[in-house]
Amino acid sequence: MATIDLIVLGMVKQQPLSAYDIQKLVEYRNISRWVKISTPSIYKKVIQLENKGYIKSTLVKEGNKAEKAIYGLTDAGQTEFQRLMQEISQQPIHIFLDFNAVMVNLASLAPNEQRQCIANIEENIVNLKNYLAENQAAKEHSAEIPETGLAVLQQQIILAEAIEKWLHSVKEGLEG
């Protein structure tokens, strides 16, 4: 997937990293909350990108620890990074929300079941908003998080608030 390629290449472009360090950065920056990316997919992607010649590993030994591969961007990787930045930024925007599969099928449920499904989604939106607010508070003054990362976090907060407002109007429509 081009998105994962871009994330990995972008991280390695900023600084040489091990696959483990990339995975930890994905977790720390909560990238998996806004892009479908898993720990196994990161390790698999690192191997694929190295096989394609976009990144190159160097074995490094630190003290008594086992050697580990540190990946750096190659010239071909730099070119691919630039290409992906342009390609992905030019694509139409798609917003996929899994809960919409529930929303389009609400009419197939009894009214009490509809209310329960909406209540479940509302609870998850509240949980998401709380998580995002805590994450923002913890990271907004961190020098490790780039402004663009904070901007994506703010985007997620705005989207969660918009979904919450939208869901409230849908709920009113079903009740009225």
N, C-alpha and C positions, 0 to 999 in steps of 0.2 A: 504494500500500500504506500502510495507516494507521500501521504501525510506522515507516516512513521519514518520514512526515509528522511524527510525534511527535518523532523524533530531531532533525529540522531545526528544527521550531518550538521545541523545548526549547533548542537551542543559540542560536538567534536571540533567544529570550526572555532568556537570560543576558546577552547583549551583541550589538550589531549586528556582523554579519560579512559578508564577501563569500562567494560560492559557493566560491571557492578556499579560503578560511579554513575553511569548513565541512568541505570535503573533507579538508583537512589535519588537522583535529581528529578526524574519523572515523578517519583512519589512525593518528594519535598515540594515541588512546584504544583502538585495536584493535576498534572497534565492528563492523567487518565480520567479525570472528571469531565473534561471537555473534548477529548479525543479518545476514540476506542483504541487503547494500547494496553497491553498486559506485559507482565514481567517476562514470560517466555517469548513473546513477540519481539521484545527488545534484544534479547540474546540471539534469536534467530536472525533478526535484521542486521545486527552487527556482523555476523558471519557472512550474510549475503552481500552487504556493502563492501566488505573486505574482498570477497571473491570477485566482485565487479571492479575492484581497483579504486574505489572511492575513498576508502580509509585504509591505513596501513598500521599494522601492530608492531610494537616494539616490546620485547620482554624486559621487565624491570624487576629487580629483586630488592626488597626493602628489609634490611636486618635479617632476622631468622625466618621471616615469612617466605612462603612459596613464591616463585616467580608469577607475575601476572602480566597480561597483555594490556598495554596502553595504546589506544588508537588515536591516530592523528589524521587530519584531512590531507588527501593527496591533491595534486593539481586537477586531476579528473573529478575528484570529489568536490572541489571548489566550483568547477564548471557545472556539475550536476546540482549542487546547492543553488547556484544562481538560476539555473533552468527551472528547478522546482519552485523557487520563490515566484518567478514570473508566471509559470503555468498555473499554480494553485491560486494565486491572487487574481487571475483572470477568469476563474471558473465561477459559474452561478452559485449563489449562496443557497445551501440546503440546510434546513434545521429539522433534524429528526428527533422527535420526542417519543420515546417508547410508550408512554401512557396514552398517546393519541389512539393507539389500537384499542384501548379500553373505551375512550371517548366515542369513537365512531360506532361502537357496538352497544352503547348504553340502552338504546331503544329496545334491545332484545332482552332486557332484564325487567323484572318487576320493580315498581317505584322504590321499595325499601332497599332492594339490591343496588339500584342506581345510586341512591343516597350513600350507601356503604362504600361503593367504589369511589365516589367523589370525595368522601371523607378520608379514605385511604390516600388518595392523591393529595388532598389538602395537607394531611399530616406529613407526607413526604416533602412537600414544598416548604413547609415550616421548618422541618429538619434540615433541608438543604440551605435555606436562608440562614439559620443559626450556624451551621457549619461554615458557610461562606463568611459570615460576619466574624466568627472566631478566627478564621484563617486570615482574613484581612487585618484584623487587629494584631495578630501575631507577626505578620510579615510586612506591614506597611512601612515600617522604619528600618527594615533590613537592607543593608547594602548589597546583600547577595541576590536580591530579587530585582531584576531590571524593571524600569518603568513600564515597559510593554507587558511584562508579566502581571504587574499590578493592574494594568488597564484591562487585561483579560479577566482578572478576578472581579473587577468592577463591572464588566460586561455581564458576568455570570450572576451577580447580585441584581442587576437591573432586569435581566431576563427572568429570574426567579420572582421578583416583585411583579413583573408584568403578567406572568403565568398565574400568580396568586390572584391578581385583580380580574383577569379573564375568567378564571375558574369560579370566582364569586358571581360574576355575571351569568355564567352558564347555569350555575346552581339556582340562581334566582329565576331564570327562564324555565327551568324544569319544575320548580315549585309553583310558579305562577301560571 
